[in-house]
């Protein structure tokens, strides 16, 4: 048997489990891990500027490709508490990341030692599993359990906390005898599939709601095949956007209070059965349960048993991995199709497509300062179908989901449930690190952008190039819009006269100067007619210098974006597109 430090065994286990990249910030209590990474090799490391940034980089890395698990590393005390937001974000969206923290030596943990905190207790509500390893011989097996937990059932994050002396202790460990644990995932049965297909067949106006669980299961192709086989239109959730291409004839739009299409809401309200696969009925998708469920039946498929019935009780619940469930549904559907038992859906599909042709929001405005809708129109025009968008929260993200187009799974990478400001920059860097060939375009409002702007320096240092579209109205736009109900506009203005940048005319922070100071490139645009040239220049700069490039667009200060309190009561602040000229990049517009 080989003798080694416990932390060296941990690195060998991570390598055997497929880890080749980590994001983090070293510190005294976690230096043994860094020494082991240096000694053993094989794990590339990106030095974040903030430990929360490292956790979001790990999220972006995981979300990029099937099977990825992002790793974030920090020292004891505040490093772990800084990563709580990343753990919460990953937990809420079913994203596996491994968070590793250092800890005070065991003998001093209870003595209020410097930077000693009970991080395991702090993070338990936002992790699948969290542990402080107190015996050196348990270290490699704690990591083995961590990978098992992250991959089994509903995916999610774990945290391993390692006292300094535990890391340093010598143990016997044979990596050649190590084997990753088999993953457990529930599967739908033949009987369940037949009952689901029978309910689908009984309905006149059925819809499939495709959630993020389909992306986690790498089952988007199966979803599209199932939709095509049955002729049932699909409404993706925000986390499931890209499971069916936006230009597919059966893509019926997104539903919800904010990140939705007019035609998506209208179609769901016309439906009589909703077949949810890998979704969780999030409240921004449903609005009130009464409105969402009235007059329709529901099938709900989810990998986590406690998700079934959590928001409302479906007519049929099936606990299953989305990919395994779709395998079962496809088997039955193919048999029934061959036997002529599947109902003709052509009339229902055509009515859905008619709504998609006629219920588009206008995007073409010539205003200066720029209206945000025009920015997304120009993005659609310039960026192709292979573009991967990264965004988190705010009016920029909401409008982006209303107007942009996504054609592939894992090409809309969004923090769905938690929505922490500042997520976008580090997450985008994690995506680029995971797939350097991917065309990554991030989208932020000015406040999201300012939250973790320092991580652009990591992008410059480690040559992680992408384009970041920054829409700047110098406002907390989403909160300003929410304050309309209170008849206030209070503490949400970010505008001020910048004594160093009078050319900004009161728009406050000189983002171009800050971005360039962090080693990246930036372009500022005042007129929407200059956006195509700016995007082309940004792409050229990105390819030449291999750093992030920011395109800042100065927006009009106040634009209200469509949203409401119910899916049948969304406030539309702009006129409907009446012709192709009103929304030239919309899909299926009727002229």
Secondary structure, 3 states (H helix, E strand, C coil): CCEEEHHHHHHHHHHHCCCCEEEECCCHHHHHHHHHHHHHCCCEEEECCCHHHHHHHHHHHHHHCCCCCEEEEECCCHHHHHCHHHHHHHHHCCCCEEEEEEECCHHHCCCCCCCCCCHHHHHHHHCCEEEEECCHHHHHHHHHHHHHHHHCCCCCCEEEEEEHHHHHCEEECCHHHCCCCCCCCCCCCHHHHHHHHHHHHHCCCEEEEECHHHHHCCCHHHHHHHHHHHCCEEEECCCCCCCCCCCCCCECCCCCCCCCCHHHHHHHHHCCEEEEECCCCCHHHHCCHHHHHCCCEEEEEECCHHHCCCCCCCCEEEECCHHHHHHHHHHHHHHHHHCCCCCCCHHHHHHHHHHHHHCCECCCCCCCCECHHHHHHHHHHHCCCCCEEEECCCHHHHHHHHHCCCCCCCCEEECCCCCCCCHHHHHHHHHHHHCCCCCEEEEEEHHHHHHCHHHHHHHHHCCCCCEEEEEECCECHHHHHHHHHHCCCCCCECCECCCCCHHHCCECCCHHHHHHHCCCEEEEECCHHHHHHHHHHHHHHHHHHCCCEEEEEEECCCCCCCEECCCCCEECCCCECCCCCCCCCCCCCCC
